[in-house]
Amino acid sequence: MIDGKMHVSVDVMDDVFKEDMHYKVVENELIVHGVSLEPGMENLDDAEETDTTEVDFFGDDPNDPFKGDDPEGETDLSTEQNTIDEQISQGQGPGQTGGGEDGKSFQAAALRNINMNSLIRVARRYLGVPYDFGTGPYQRTGKFDCSSYTQYVFGKFGVKLTRISRNQARQGVWVSRRLLRKGDLVFFAVPGRFKSNRTVGHVGIYIGNGKMINTFSNKKGVHITYVNRGYWSKKFLSAKRVAY
């Protein structure tokens, strides 16, 4: 409060509006507005499918405890998820740390009991769910954008992620792009969205073998694509591990 008036800093605008925001000061006035996709991004689907040039700087961690297991099979997760939900309700489940509500205070070491193949199977349940940039909660809209999707999936396992991709990039621990594990979050630039092409604009969940599950496409919704070839291989910024 300043002189009886409430003020907030511009860096919380993303959380207030629940989407990525641009802001600038013009003649002592703060102008805040949503951002749009890079021009031509509506053709990203075609670019992903036609560009088969692979890059060599991505790799799977040979010590990944979930490497080799197949998360694609048809598995009834109802019992498994009920167990997870019960543990969380008792404060015992994966990701229970007693930290703050802002999603920034959890300890990665407390997340060791998450089965990443189970998480990926849950993530696959939503293949084809429509994409909507800056969408509201999935329970109300039936849609995701990239960060609401990762937030929703990890939330089912008790891991609290913040809402915006560049804020999620501040959570967890850094990992090498040559030692990626299943369940790692991978972050990318979206040129034209921000002033700097080093600013995170997209996030996906790494599922192994050079692929991620993500949503960025009005045509495909939630889908699986490559990180080691095509469009995203050229936009990679970083990877973080928010669970083990």
Secondary structure as a PSIPRED ss2 file (coil, helix, strand):
# PSIPRED VFORMAT (PSIPRED V4.0)

   1 M C   1.000  0.000  0.000
   2 I E   0.000  0.000  1.000
   3 D C   1.000  0.000  0.000
   4 G C   1.000  0.000  0.000
   5 K E   0.000  0.000  1.000
   6 M C   1.000  0.000  0.000
   7 H C   1.000  0.000  0.000
   8 V C   1.000  0.000  0.000
   9 S C   1.000  0.000  0.000
  10 V H   0.000  1.000  0.000
  11 D H   0.000  1.000  0.000
  12 V H   0.000  1.000  0.000
  13 M H   0.000  1.000  0.000
  14 D H   0.000  1.000  0.000
  15 D H   0.000  1.000  0.000
  16 V H   0.000  1.000  0.000
  17 F H   0.000  1.000  0.000
  18 K C   1.000  0.000  0.000
  19 E C   1.000  0.000  0.000
  20 D C   1.000  0.000  0.000
  21 M E   0.000  0.000  1.000
  22 H E   0.000  0.000  1.000
  23 Y E   0.000  0.000  1.000
  24 K E   0.000  0.000  1.000
  25 V E   0.000  0.000  1.000
  26 V E   0.000  0.000  1.000
  27 E C   1.000  0.000  0.000
  28 N C   1.000  0.000  0.000
  29 E E   0.000  0.000  1.000
  30 L E   0.000  0.000  1.000
  31 I E   0.000  0.000  1.000
  32 V E   0.000  0.000  1.000
  33 H E   0.000  0.000  1.000
  34 G E   0.000  0.000  1.000
  35 V C   1.000  0.000  0.000
  36 S C   1.000  0.000  0.000
  37 L C   1.000  0.000  0.000
  38 E C   1.000  0.000  0.000
  39 P C   1.000  0.000  0.000
  40 G C   1.000  0.000  0.000
  41 M H   0.000  1.000  0.000
  42 E H   0.000  1.000  0.000
  43 N H   0.000  1.000  0.000
  44 L H   0.000  1.000  0.000
  45 D H   0.000  1.000  0.000
  46 D H   0.000  1.000  0.000
  47 A H   0.000  1.000  0.000
  48 E H   0.000  1.000  0.000
  49 E H   0.000  1.000  0.000
  50 T H   0.000  1.000  0.000
  51 D C   1.000  0.000  0.000
  52 T C   1.000  0.000  0.000
  53 T C   1.000  0.000  0.000
  54 E E   0.000  0.000  1.000
  55 V C   1.000  0.000  0.000
  56 D C   1.000  0.000  0.000
  57 F C   1.000  0.000  0.000
  58 F C   1.000  0.000  0.000
  59 G C   1.000  0.000  0.000
  60 D E   0.000  0.000  1.000
  61 D C   1.000  0.000  0.000
  62 P C   1.000  0.000  0.000
  63 N C   1.000  0.000  0.000
  64 D C   1.000  0.000  0.000
  65 P C   1.000  0.000  0.000
  66 F C   1.000  0.000  0.000
  67 K C   1.000  0.000  0.000
  68 G C   1.000  0.000  0.000
  69 D C   1.000  0.000  0.000
  70 D C   1.000  0.000  0.000
  71 P C   1.000  0.000  0.000
  72 E C   1.000  0.000  0.000
  73 G C   1.000  0.000  0.000
  74 E C   1.000  0.000  0.000
  75 T C   1.000  0.000  0.000
  76 D C   1.000  0.000  0.000
  77 L C   1.000  0.000  0.000
  78 S H   0.000  1.000  0.000
  79 T H   0.000  1.000  0.000
  80 E H   0.000  1.000  0.000
  81 Q H   0.000  1.000  0.000
  82 N H   0.000  1.000  0.000
  83 T H   0.000  1.000  0.000
  84 I H   0.000  1.000  0.000
  85 D H   0.000  1.000  0.000
  86 E H   0.000  1.000  0.000
  87 Q H   0.000  1.000  0.000
  88 I H   0.000  1.000  0.000
  89 S H   0.000  1.000  0.000
  90 Q C   1.000  0.000  0.000
  91 G C   1.000  0.000  0.000
  92 Q C   1.000  0.000  0.000
  93 G C   1.000  0.000  0.000
  94 P C   1.000  0.000  0.000
  95 G C   1.000  0.000  0.000
  96 Q C   1.000  0.000  0.000
  97 T C   1.000  0.000  0.000
  98 G C   1.000  0.000  0.000
  99 G C   1.000  0.000  0.000
 100 G C   1.000  0.000  0.000
 101 E C   1.000  0.000  0.000
 102 D C   1.000  0.000  0.000
 103 G C   1.000  0.000  0.000
 104 K C   1.000  0.000  0.000
 105 S C   1.000  0.000  0.000
 106 F C   1.000  0.000  0.000
 107 Q C   1.000  0.000  0.000
 108 A H   0.000  1.000  0.000
 109 A H   0.000  1.000  0.000
 110 A H   0.000  1.000  0.000
 111 L H   0.000  1.000  0.000
 112 R C   1.000  0.000  0.000
 113 N C   1.000  0.000  0.000
 114 I C   1.000  0.000  0.000
 115 N C   1.000  0.000  0.000
 116 M H   0.000  1.000  0.000
 117 N H   0.000  1.000  0.000
 118 S H   0.000  1.000  0.000
 119 L H   0.000  1.000  0.000
 120 I H   0.000  1.000  0.000
 121 R H   0.000  1.000  0.000
 122 V H   0.000  1.000  0.000
 123 A H   0.000  1.000  0.000
 124 R H   0.000  1.000  0.000
 125 R C   1.000  0.000  0.000
 126 Y C   1.000  0.000  0.000
 127 L C   1.000  0.000  0.000
 128 G C   1.000  0.000  0.000
 129 V C   1.000  0.000  0.000
 130 P C   1.000  0.000  0.000
 131 Y E   0.000  0.000  1.000
 132 D C   1.000  0.000  0.000
 133 F C   1.000  0.000  0.000
 134 G C   1.000  0.000  0.000
 135 T C   1.000  0.000  0.000
 136 G C   1.000  0.000  0.000
 137 P C   1.000  0.000  0.000
 138 Y H   0.000  1.000  0.000
 139 Q H   0.000  1.000  0.000
 140 R H   0.000  1.000  0.000
 141 T H   0.000  1.000  0.000
 142 G C   1.000  0.000  0.000
 143 K C   1.000  0.000  0.000
 144 F E   0.000  0.000  1.000
 145 D C   1.000  0.000  0.000
 146 C H   0.000  1.000  0.000
 147 S H   0.000  1.000  0.000
 148 S H   0.000  1.000  0.000
 149 Y H   0.000  1.000  0.000
 150 T H   0.000  1.000  0.000
 151 Q H   0.000  1.000  0.000
 152 Y H   0.000  1.000  0.000
 153 V H   0.000  1.000  0.000
 154 F H   0.000  1.000  0.000
 155 G H   0.000  1.000  0.000
 156 K C   1.000  0.000  0.000
 157 F C   1.000  0.000  0.000
 158 G C   1.000  0.000  0.000
 159 V C   1.000  0.000  0.000
 160 K C   1.000  0.000  0.000
 161 L C   1.000  0.000  0.000
 162 T C   1.000  0.000  0.000
 163 R C   1.000  0.000  0.000
 164 I C   1.000  0.000  0.000
 165 S H   0.000  1.000  0.000
 166 R H   0.000  1.000  0.000
 167 N H   0.000  1.000  0.000
 168 Q H   0.000  1.000  0.000
 169 A C   1.000  0.000  0.000
 170 R C   1.000  0.000  0.000
 171 Q C   1.000  0.000  0.000
 172 G C   1.000  0.000  0.000
 173 V E   0.000  0.000  1.000
 174 W E   0.000  0.000  1.000
 175 V C   1.000  0.000  0.000
 176 S C   1.000  0.000  0.000
 177 R C   1.000  0.000  0.000
 178 R C   1.000  0.000  0.000
 179 L C   1.000  0.000  0.000
 180 L E   0.000  0.000  1.000
 181 R C   1.000  0.000  0.000
 182 K C   1.000  0.000  0.000
 183 G C   1.000  0.000  0.000
 184 D C   1.000  0.000  0.000
 185 L E   0.000  0.000  1.000
 186 V E   0.000  0.000  1.000
 187 F E   0.000  0.000  1.000
 188 F E   0.000  0.000  1.000
 189 A E   0.000  0.000  1.000
 190 V C   1.000  0.000  0.000
 191 P C   1.000  0.000  0.000
 192 G C   1.000  0.000  0.000
 193 R C   1.000  0.000  0.000
 194 F C   1.000  0.000  0.000
 195 K C   1.000  0.000  0.000
 196 S C   1.000  0.000  0.000
 197 N C   1.000  0.000  0.000
 198 R C   1.000  0.000  0.000
 199 T C   1.000  0.000  0.000
 200 V E   0.000  0.000  1.000
 201 G E   0.000  0.000  1.000
 202 H E   0.000  0.000  1.000
 203 V E   0.000  0.000  1.000
 204 G E   0.000  0.000  1.000
 205 I E   0.000  0.000  1.000
 206 Y E   0.000  0.000  1.000
 207 I E   0.000  0.000  1.000
 208 G E   0.000  0.000  1.000
 209 N C   1.000  0.000  0.000
 210 G C   1.000  0.000  0.000
 211 K E   0.000  0.000  1.000
 212 M E   0.000  0.000  1.000
 213 I E   0.000  0.000  1.000
 214 N E   0.000  0.000  1.000
 215 T E   0.000  0.000  1.000
 216 F C   1.000  0.000  0.000
 217 S C   1.000  0.000  0.000
 218 N C   1.000  0.000  0.000
 219 K C   1.000  0.000  0.000
 220 K C   1.000  0.000  0.000
 221 G C   1.000  0.000  0.000
 222 V E   0.000  0.000  1.000
 223 H E   0.000  0.000  1.000
 224 I E   0.000  0.000  1.000
 225 T E   0.000  0.000  1.000
 226 Y E   0.000  0.000  1.000
 227 V C   1.000  0.000  0.000
 228 N C   1.000  0.000  0.000
 229 R E   0.000  0.000  1.000
 230 G C   1.000  0.000  0.000
 231 Y H   0.000  1.000  0.000
 232 W H   0.000  1.000  0.000
 233 S H   0.000  1.000  0.000
 234 K H   0.000  1.000  0.000
 235 K C   1.000  0.000  0.000
 236 F E   0.000  0.000  1.000
 237 L E   0.000  0.000  1.000
 238 S E   0.000  0.000  1.000
 239 A E   0.000  0.000  1.000
 240 K E   0.000  0.000  1.000
 241 R E   0.000  0.000  1.000
 242 V C   1.000  0.000  0.000
 243 A C   1.000  0.000  0.000
 244 Y C   1.000  0.000  0.000
